[in-house]
Amino acid sequence: MQGYIDFHTHLPWRVREPRRAAGLLLRAMDEAGVARAVVIAVEPSLRVFRSSVTPERLRRAAADSIDYLVYLRIRSLREVVFEPDRAISEHERLLLEHTRTSEEVLEAAEASGGRLYPVASYNPDLGPAGTLERVRGRPYLGVKLYPTLHDCRPSERRLRPLLDYMESEGLVLIVHTGCDPGLWELPDLCWGARPSALDPIARSHPGLTVVVAHLGSYSALRPGIYFQEAVDLISRRDNVYADTSAVDPFLVELAVDRVGYDRLLFGSDYPYVTGLTMRDAVEAILHSNLEEKAKEAILAGNAERLLRGLGRL
Ligand SMILES: [Zn+2]
């Protein structure tokens, strides 16, 4: 094997300068035996956040889930229940802190000696047309959509021209699925990030490669929340892949049982999984109960085949 491929990473956010942040990411890759990585931009919109996450909606969403909020006693969610205004301003701060623009990711990739594949972020403030103009003619591998942070559904009609362009140019669509940390743990706020919402576009754009990030499973409260939908989608549509980032190895094994391993891509979500390094994420696959062939395919072979098919390897 020529080194692993990590299909889901981000730039460290504490070091702001993109080239220096890329240096940290490359060092983590070296320690993990990862030769190449997909590095993904994160562009939320405060405008969309303020208009979609109102104190009233938060109160209602929390009331609907009060049973497990109380049961699981997650501190940040206590705030959502008792102090929604404070929770909202705190999340605004976090959104700004974690923003990494598509241009920053491109700059990081340019400094990586070909080891990083930049993925742009959909930008709700620019809309589909503005996002398209931004990626046109640039060396992005694809675009990522965050139905949670962007408060949108991937099958919305207005996204069509962007998806048509991506399909014709061989760009990959990566979609966050499952919940997201903080108030996006509330089921009412992560509803749009269900893998089943991707079925219409995977069907209408058979030439578009769709990657279901997190295998539908991202959730601190209910790990594996939409796992079954992700597996159903992979088995129904040949152009759908999923990455293993922030997914319990048990669920990766279960996915292999259900749909085989040909369209599962290793992802670490570096640096976002608290307390875990990229190397830990690699080792979780290496130490799993999967057969050797499956481990190799997930850690490298599948991504190599996909990238080669897109003319990127
Ligand atoms: Zn991520």
Residues whose N, C-alpha, C, O or C-beta is under 5 A from the ligand:
A	BS01	ZN	D269
